[in-house]
Amino acid sequence: MISACKNVKKRKGGFVPVKAALNLVPATPLTSDLLIVGGGVLGLWAAKYAVDAGLKVTLIDKTRCGSGGSRGLLGALAPHLPNAMNDKKRFQLHALDELPGLVAQLEEQSGLSAHYGQTGRLMPIRVPGFQKRVDRCIKEAANCWDLGTRCYTFEQVEVSSYEGWVNPELAPMGLAFDSLSARIVPRSFMQVLFASVMDRIEIIEDCELFSFDQQKHRAVMRDGRVILADKIVLAAGYETYDLLRPLACADLGHGVKGHSSLFELDGVADMPSLYDNGVYIVPHGDGTVAVGSSSQNEWSDEHAVREGHCLPYIIKAKELCPALHKATFLSHWAGVRPRSYAKDPIVGALDERGSVHVLTGGFKISFGIAHRLAQALVERLSGASNPVALPASYEVAYHLAEAEKDNRGDKII
Ligand SMILES: Cc1cc2nc3c(=O)[nH]c(=O)nc-3n(C[C@H](O)[C@H](O)[C@H](O)COP(=O)(O)OP(=O)(O)OC[C@H]3O[C@@H](n4cnc5c(N)ncnc54)[C@H](O)[C@@H]3O)c2cc1C
């Protein structure tokens, strides 16, 4: 388990810095180079890169940092399949490849553990169509996943090698295994990330952005507080789309609620994750195993747990993974992930002046790419000479063009 960090008080729903706990919010407007709205995985990575670049950073969260979609249980760091490579797949490959080094650095600084492990992923092969795709990936991975320094593999393995972990009846043609997939404990990782910035930036919790005046660089909070900032980054998870609507004059995405469940099970921490037909089974380095995740487009209460959304996943998971029958149930969790209508994350400046920036929408793969998205954004806004390149479909302009095509401008408020 994680060791205690002296400056972070752990509490239900997130972490609270000592300053916010004492409610020491300044009476005169705070001024910053950069105001980051949202203390989820994307906002905290952006804060880390920005403060490393020498910017004076303020980060606000309407509740607690790490209490939104990033408070999930699953923590699968899963790549796209290694065939028909494109910019998005390459971006994710580089992100997943560099993540263990970055996590190790942050862990060393904080003395906390994120329980990261590159333990791979298994997928049962049941139908000839998937077998064909596996064959293609086996051939292409040797090129697609060869980074020179490291080469990740995609191979077909015998079910008998995973006795007790995979039900052989559900993998009649064998298993596909990739060595790039990894896993992390999201809540532990959020603590590690929070610890990396908490003493270096201003963090104000229970502080909800209401509006931002681009001319005056003036952010007004729902309770009337004012923060003056040269630039603002909207990293408010699915709520970014609401903040963007009046600024971008378009409806760019929505929140998709999901449920997952957590179990305790000893002795499986080094097993690969299992994925089949929408069900993920992710063994963690802290002796837990997570199962998920459902998707609901219609929802009213962000965190309300509906057992009916968890049970079908648990039943399927136990069929596929006999070891889970011995596991002890710990908890369910529900939260909302950001999903843009054009499917991809949205990253970059919204206006020509470069005062409003967007950083949202990794949907189910955010934890594996959040650092690289944040790095690309911060390098651009701080004028770095050779910023990390983004896939074209992540750019704000692409999302605005897609919205126009789909007439989503109609939904402007
Ligand atoms: C059930 C489920 C399972 C998932 N499984 C995985 C997985 O296995 N692997 C993976 O990579 N991803 C997974 N995801 C997706 C991932 O968790 C999310 O995409 C990611 O956490 C989103 O991070 P974020 O920083 O954009 O948003 P969030 O973590 O939601 O953070 C946004 C923050 O902004 C704050 N905020 C909102 N509005 C305002 C405002 N006006 N003013 C100030 N603050 C504001 C919120 O309080 C919140 O803390 C899963 C998600 C769910 C729901």
The ligand as an SDF file (V2000), in Angstrom:
LIG
                    3D

 53 58  0  0  0  0  0  0  0  0999 V2000
  -15.9880    3.7280  -15.2650 C   0  0  0  0  0  0  0  0  0  0  0  0
  -14.7860    4.3290  -15.9160 C   0  0  0  0  0  0  0  0  0  0  0  0
  -13.6960    3.5300  -16.2360 C   0  0  0  0  0  0  0  0  0  0  0  0
  -12.5650    4.0630  -16.8600 C   0  0  0  0  0  0  0  0  0  0  0  0
  -11.5090    3.2580  -17.1200 N   0  0  0  0  0  0  0  0  0  0  0  0
  -10.3840    3.7970  -17.6680 C   0  0  0  0  0  0  0  0  0  0  0  0
   -9.2430    2.9860  -17.8660 C   0  0  0  0  0  0  0  0  0  0  0  0
   -9.2280    1.7990  -17.5340 O   0  0  0  0  0  0  0  0  0  0  0  0
   -8.1280    3.5660  -18.4260 N   0  0  0  0  0  0  0  0  0  0  0  0
   -8.1100    4.8950  -18.7900 C   0  0  0  0  0  0  0  0  0  0  0  0
   -7.0930    5.3690  -19.2880 O   0  0  0  0  0  0  0  0  0  0  0  0
   -9.2020    5.6790  -18.6070 N   0  0  0  0  0  0  0  0  0  0  0  0
  -10.3250    5.1570  -18.0520 C   0  0  0  0  0  0  0  0  0  0  0  0
  -11.4200    5.9400  -17.8590 N   0  0  0  0  0  0  0  0  0  0  0  0
  -11.4190    7.2960  -18.3950 C   0  0  0  0  0  0  0  0  0  0  0  0
  -10.6870    8.2610  -17.5180 C   0  0  0  0  0  0  0  0  0  0  0  0
  -10.9190    7.9780  -16.1690 O   0  0  0  0  0  0  0  0  0  0  0  0
  -11.1450    9.6710  -17.8560 C   0  0  0  0  0  0  0  0  0  0  0  0
  -11.1360    9.8670  -19.2530 O   0  0  0  0  0  0  0  0  0  0  0  0
  -10.2070   10.6770  -17.2150 C   0  0  0  0  0  0  0  0  0  0  0  0
  -10.1310   10.4560  -15.8320 O   0  0  0  0  0  0  0  0  0  0  0  0
  -10.6780   12.1010  -17.4740 C   0  0  0  0  0  0  0  0  0  0  0  0
   -9.7670   12.9540  -16.8340 O   0  0  0  0  0  0  0  0  0  0  0  0
   -9.9890   14.5100  -16.8540 P   0  0  0  0  0  0  0  0  0  0  0  0
   -8.8500   15.1250  -16.1520 O   0  0  0  0  0  0  0  0  0  0  0  0
  -10.2750   14.9560  -18.2520 O   0  0  0  0  0  0  0  0  0  0  0  0
  -11.3700   14.7300  -16.0710 O   0  0  0  0  0  0  0  0  0  0  0  0
  -11.7590   14.5380  -14.5330 P   0  0  0  0  0  0  0  0  0  0  0  0
  -10.9470   13.5330  -13.8450 O   0  0  0  0  0  0  0  0  0  0  0  0
  -13.2390   14.3620  -14.5170 O   0  0  0  0  0  0  0  0  0  0  0  0
  -11.3610   15.9280  -13.8850 O   0  0  0  0  0  0  0  0  0  0  0  0
  -12.0680   17.1100  -14.1660 C   0  0  0  0  0  0  0  0  0  0  0  0
  -12.0940   17.9700  -12.9040 C   0  0  0  0  0  0  0  0  0  0  0  0
  -12.6350   19.2550  -13.2500 O   0  0  0  0  0  0  0  0  0  0  0  0
  -13.4220   19.7350  -12.1780 C   0  0  0  0  0  0  0  0  0  0  0  0
  -14.3520   20.7280  -12.7240 N   0  0  0  0  0  0  0  0  0  0  0  0
  -15.4090   20.5300  -13.5510 C   0  0  0  0  0  0  0  0  0  0  0  0
  -16.0010   21.7170  -13.8440 N   0  0  0  0  0  0  0  0  0  0  0  0
  -15.3080   22.6820  -13.2100 C   0  0  0  0  0  0  0  0  0  0  0  0
  -15.4130   24.1000  -13.1210 C   0  0  0  0  0  0  0  0  0  0  0  0
  -16.3770   24.7880  -13.7780 N   0  0  0  0  0  0  0  0  0  0  0  0
  -14.5400   24.7900  -12.3330 N   0  0  0  0  0  0  0  0  0  0  0  0
  -13.5430   24.1210  -11.6620 C   0  0  0  0  0  0  0  0  0  0  0  0
  -13.3870   22.7710  -11.7260 N   0  0  0  0  0  0  0  0  0  0  0  0
  -14.2450   22.0600  -12.4920 C   0  0  0  0  0  0  0  0  0  0  0  0
  -14.0860   18.4790  -11.6250 C   0  0  0  0  0  0  0  0  0  0  0  0
  -14.4620   18.6610  -10.2590 O   0  0  0  0  0  0  0  0  0  0  0  0
  -12.9970   17.4030  -11.8110 C   0  0  0  0  0  0  0  0  0  0  0  0
  -12.2320   17.2110  -10.6360 O   0  0  0  0  0  0  0  0  0  0  0  0
  -12.5510    5.4460  -17.2070 C   0  0  0  0  0  0  0  0  0  0  0  0
  -13.6210    6.2610  -16.8640 C   0  0  0  0  0  0  0  0  0  0  0  0
  -14.7360    5.7260  -16.2190 C   0  0  0  0  0  0  0  0  0  0  0  0
  -15.8820    6.6300  -15.8500 C   0  0  0  0  0  0  0  0  0  0  0  0
  1  2  1  0
  2  3  1  0
  2 52  2  0
  3  4  2  0
  4  5  1  0
  4 50  1  0
  5  6  2  0
  6  7  1  0
  6 13  1  0
  7  8  2  0
  7  9  1  0
  9 10  1  0
 10 11  2  0
 10 12  1  0
 12 13  2  0
 13 14  1  0
 14 15  1  0
 14 50  1  0
 15 16  1  0
 16 17  1  0
 16 18  1  0
 18 19  1  0
 18 20  1  0
 20 21  1  0
 20 22  1  0
 22 23  1  0
 23 24  1  0
 24 25  2  0
 24 26  1  0
 24 27  1  0
 27 28  1  0
 28 29  2  0
 28 30  1  0
 28 31  1  0
 31 32  1  0
 32 33  1  0
 33 34  1  0
 33 48  1  0
 34 35  1  0
 35 36  1  0
 35 46  1  0
 36 37  1  0
 36 45  1  0
 37 38  2  0
 38 39  1  0
 39 40  1  0
 39 45  2  0
 40 41  1  0
 40 42  2  0
 42 43  1  0
 43 44  2  0
 44 45  1  0
 46 47  1  0
 46 48  1  0
 48 49  1  0
 50 51  2  0
 51 52  1  0
 52 53  1  0
M  END
$$$$
